[in-house]
């Protein structure tokens, strides 16, 4: 029955593709021919760059962005002062830290013009309502929101960028730091990459030495439900991409024969679905891991409670996949300690994916009431240490600007976050190995908005057919 449903989904997908190729009801995004080297932390999504669009086809905001991309931060600051002095700036984002960054930005503008003033309001919609809020605001000739800091590359691509609601602005200094130019760059602008990593409570004898351990029999890892935080679903989409499916296959091959035998039944059962969904040769390993994960994880409402549970003495042998930075807020006490957990990927001999990474992206709204100020604020956050400082104190959050990332590490020393003043390791889990380590040795699965959007219907519909684990059903 499931195979028939999958086949129907594939047929529907082909129908959509055929419609997209006829007439102009569903135009395809223009292909990119850009070969400019980019830093590892920049977006891999290819999207329209205002530099490639004839002037007569640009919106008024896009015309400003095109001009702004050739200007320094100080030049943008002067434009912002002229545009927004005495006004109110409204921003919206998935991160509350935007509210912390705005006062610093105003102080920066006041260092250039002491008489400058600007009020501000930062909103953080819950339950993924940010897309609805931006869509509604886009219907106005002049919107309320000047810019946004937003996550979930899949929905950004399909609901925000292709619909013309949000525009990408690439600051000149950011491009230079990444060895490219604003005109050549073809992706979204990421403020930072954040990681969620596998951790487990180590107060007992159980160890997790392989990513397949987290989907083993009777294991119910704590995880934010994929319907509560959609980037979690993007993580599952990305596992079906050839690179990450191969990682899962390699991790499976590292298991002993008995362990392989347990998982092989599910893997073999996924072969036909992987073929129907058009996945690569290792697609069945990805689908098997996804199936076992969705049908076993213990759904939670937030990463904070997951962290608070895992670091307790009473959470013996439990595991979870959660935002790495949550460890920073753990208060040591009787029965609670960071030393009660281990980061799986940091352990000698660990095999397979260590977690996943996703970006916070920055955009100017196409009907922005303060486009120059929005561009200046975005440049300030991505090109200066002070601008990124609202996020800089957290390990597991990596600036997309290598110059800023280096400055942040020099200030906060995340690589030694678990050491005392003498350099002795006190909490190994808090010694952040850094972005380069996580994306190589740590085998971090990185969100690619374009890939997520390409499989969100097929793989996404397949995931919807899975039955989630429920404690009450046991």
RATAQUI-V946652 format. One record per residue. N is the residue number from 1. OMEGA is omega in radians with two decimals (NA if undefined). BURIAL is b if it has 16 or more other C-alpha atoms within 10 Angstrom, else e. Layout:
n=<N	N>
omega=<OMEGA	OMEGA>
burial=<BURIAL	BURIAL>
This chain:
n=<1	2	3	4	5	6	7	8	9	10	11	12	13	14	15	16	17	18	19	20	21	22	23	24	25	26	27	28	29	30	31	32	33	34	35	36	37	38	39	40	41	42	43	44	45	46	47	48	49	50	51	52	53	54	55	56	57	58	59	60	61	62	63	64	65	66	67	68	69	70	71	72	73	74	75	76	77	78	79	80	81	82	83	84	85	86	87	88	89	90	91	92	93	94	95	96	97	98	99	100	101	102	103	104	105	106	107	108	109	110	111	112	113	114	115	116	117	118	119	120	121	122	123	124	125	126	127	128	129	130	131	132	133	134	135	136	137	138	139	140	141	142	143	144	145	146	147	148	149	150	151	152	153	154	155	156	157	158	159	160	161	162	163	164	165	166	167	168	169	170	171	172	173	174	175	176	177	178	179	180	181	182	183	184	185	186	187	188	189	190	191	192	193	194	195	196	197	198	199	200	201	202	203	204	205	206	207	208	209	210	211	212	213	214	215	216	217	218	219	220	221	222	223	224	225	226	227	228	229	230	231	232	233	234	235	236	237	238	239	240	241	242	243	244	245	246	247	248	249	250	251	252	253	254	255	256	257	258	259	260	261	262	263	264	265	266	267	268	269	270	271	272	273	274	275	276	277	278	279	280	281	282	283	284	285	286	287	288	289	290	291	292	293	294	295	296	297	298	299	300	301	302	303	304	305	306	307	308	309	310	311	312	313	314	315	316	317	318	319	320	321	322	323	324	325	326	327	328	329	330	331	332	333	334	335	336	337	338	339	340	341	342	343	344	345	346	347	348	349	350	351	352	353	354	355	356	357	358	359	360	361	362	363	364	365	366	367	368	369	370	371	372	373	374	375	376	377	378	379	380	381	382	383	384	385	386	387	388	389	390	391	392	393	394	395	396	397	398	399	400	401	402	403	404	405	406	407	408	409	410	411	412	413	414	415	416	417	418	419	420	421	422	423	424	425	426	427	428	429	430	431	432	433	434	435	436	437	438	439	440	441	442	443	444	445	446	447	448	449	450	451	452	453	454	455	456	457	458	459	460	461	462	463	464	465	466	467	468	469	470	471	472	473	474>
omega=<-3.12	-3.13	3.12	3.13	3.12	3.12	3.10	3.11	3.13	3.12	3.10	3.13	3.13	3.12	3.11	-3.12	3.13	3.12	-3.12	-3.11	-3.11	3.10	3.10	-3.14	-3.13	-3.09	3.11	3.08	-3.14	3.13	-3.13	3.04	-3.09	3.11	-3.13	3.13	3.13	3.07	-3.09	-3.03	3.13	-3.11	3.07	-3.12	3.08	-3.10	-3.07	3.04	-3.09	3.13	-3.09	-3.05	3.09	-3.07	-3.07	-3.14	-3.13	2.99	-3.13	3.12	3.12	3.08	3.10	3.13	3.14	3.11	-3.08	-3.10	3.09	-3.04	3.09	3.10	-3.13	3.10	3.09	3.13	3.12	3.07	-3.14	3.13	3.13	-3.03	-2.91	-3.14	3.12	-3.10	3.12	-3.10	3.10	3.07	3.13	-3.09	3.06	3.14	3.11	-3.08	3.06	3.11	3.11	-3.11	-3.07	3.11	3.10	3.10	3.12	3.08	3.10	3.13	3.12	3.06	3.09	3.11	-3.07	-3.12	-3.09	3.03	3.05	3.00	3.13	3.03	3.14	3.14	3.09	-3.11	3.12	3.04	3.04	-3.12	-3.08	-3.14	3.09	-3.10	3.12	3.12	3.12	-3.12	-3.10	-3.12	3.13	3.07	3.03	-3.04	3.05	-3.04	-3.13	-3.10	3.11	2.96	-2.88	3.10	-3.11	-3.07	-3.13	-3.12	3.07	-3.12	-3.01	-3.02	-2.99	-3.04	-3.12	3.11	3.10	-3.12	-3.11	3.12	3.10	3.04	3.14	-3.14	-3.09	-3.10	3.09	3.13	-3.13	3.13	3.14	3.06	3.06	3.05	3.13	-3.12	-3.07	-3.05	-3.03	-3.07	2.96	3.08	3.09	2.98	-3.10	2.93	3.07	3.09	2.94	-3.01	3.07	3.06	3.06	3.11	-3.02	-3.13	3.10	-3.11	-3.06	3.06	3.10	-3.03	-3.05	-3.11	3.07	3.09	-3.07	3.07	-3.12	-3.13	3.10	3.04	-3.14	-3.10	3.11	-3.04	3.03	-3.06	-3.08	3.07	3.08	3.11	-2.95	3.11	3.06	3.07	3.08	3.07	3.14	3.07	-3.06	3.13	-3.13	3.07	-2.96	-3.10	-3.06	3.03	3.10	3.09	3.13	3.10	3.13	3.11	3.08	-3.13	-3.13	3.12	3.06	-3.00	-3.13	3.13	3.12	-3.10	-3.14	-3.07	-3.00	3.13	3.13	-3.13	-3.14	-3.14	-3.11	-3.05	-3.10	3.11	3.12	3.11	3.14	-3.12	3.09	-3.13	-3.11	-3.01	3.14	-3.09	-3.12	3.09	3.11	-3.12	3.13	3.14	3.14	-3.13	-3.12	-3.14	-3.10	-3.09	-3.13	-3.03	3.14	-3.00	3.11	-3.09	-3.10	3.14	-3.13	3.11	3.10	3.12	-3.11	3.10	-3.00	-3.08	3.13	3.09	-3.02	-3.09	-3.08	3.06	3.12	-3.11	3.12	3.03	-2.99	3.13	-3.06	-3.03	-3.13	3.14	-3.09	-3.05	-3.14	3.08	-3.11	3.12	3.08	3.14	3.14	3.12	3.03	3.13	3.03	3.14	3.00	2.98	-2.98	-3.05	3.14	-3.04	3.13	3.08	3.13	-3.11	3.00	-3.05	-3.12	-3.11	3.09	-3.12	3.11	-3.02	2.79	-3.13	3.13	3.13	2.94	3.06	-3.05	3.06	-3.10	3.10	-3.13	-3.04	3.13	3.13	3.09	3.12	-3.14	3.13	3.11	3.11	3.14	-3.11	-3.05	-3.03	3.13	3.09	3.12	-3.13	-3.14	-3.01	3.11	3.11	-2.96	-3.08	-3.10	2.93	3.14	3.05	-2.94	3.12	3.11	3.11	-3.07	3.10	3.10	-3.14	3.13	-3.14	3.13	3.13	3.10	-3.11	-3.00	3.09	-3.13	-3.14	3.10	-3.08	3.13	-3.13	3.07	-3.06	3.13	3.12	3.11	-3.13	3.11	3.14	-3.05	-3.10	-3.10	3.07	-3.06	3.12	3.05	-3.06	-3.09	3.13	-3.08	-3.08	3.05	-3.13	-3.09	3.12	3.09	3.10	-3.05	3.12	3.02	-3.06	-3.10	3.13	3.13	3.14	-3.08	-3.11	-3.05	3.11	-3.07	3.14	3.14	3.12	3.09	3.12	-3.13	3.14	-3.11	3.14	-3.12	3.08	3.07	3.13	-3.07	-3.10	-3.11	NA>
burial=<e	e	e	e	e	b	b	e	b	b	e	e	b	e	e	e	e	e	e	e	e	e	e	e	e	e	e	e	e	e	e	e	e	e	e	e	e	b	e	e	b	b	b	b	b	b	b	b	b	b	b	e	e	e	e	e	e	e	e	e	b	b	b	b	b	b	e	b	b	b	b	e	b	e	e	b	b	b	b	b	b	e	e	b	b	e	e	b	b	b	b	b	b	b	b	b	b	b	b	e	b	b	e	b	b	b	e	b	b	b	e	e	e	e	e	b	b	b	e	e	e	b	b	b	b	e	e	b	e	b	e	e	e	b	b	e	b	b	e	e	e	e	b	b	b	b	b	b	b	b	b	b	b	b	b	b	b	e	b	b	b	b	e	e	b	b	b	b	b	b	b	b	b	b	b	e	b	b	e	b	b	b	b	b	b	b	b	b	b	b	b	b	b	b	b	b	b	b	b	b	b	b	b	e	e	e	b	b	b	b	b	b	b	b	b	b	e	e	b	b	b	b	b	b	b	b	e	b	b	b	b	b	b	b	b	b	b	b	b	b	b	b	e	b	b	b	b	b	b	e	b	b	e	e	b	e	e	e	e	e	e	e	b	e	e	b	b	e	e	b	b	e	b	b	e	b	b	e	b	b	e	b	b	b	b	b	b	b	b	b	b	b	b	b	b	b	b	b	b	b	e	b	b	b	e	b	b	b	b	b	b	b	b	e	b	b	b	b	b	b	b	b	b	b	b	b	b	e	e	e	e	e	e	e	e	b	b	b	b	b	b	b	b	b	b	b	e	e	e	b	b	b	b	b	b	b	b	b	b	b	b	b	b	b	b	b	b	b	b	b	b	b	b	b	b	b	b	b	b	b	b	b	b	b	b	b	b	b	b	b	b	b	b	b	b	b	b	b	b	b	b	b	b	b	b	e	b	b	b	e	e	e	b	b	b	b	b	b	b	e	e	e	e	e	e	e	b	b	b	b	b	b	b	b	b	e	e	b	b	e	e	b	b	b	b	b	b	b	b	b	b	b	b	e	b	b	e	b	b	b	e	b	b	e	e	e	e	b	b	e	e	e	e	e>
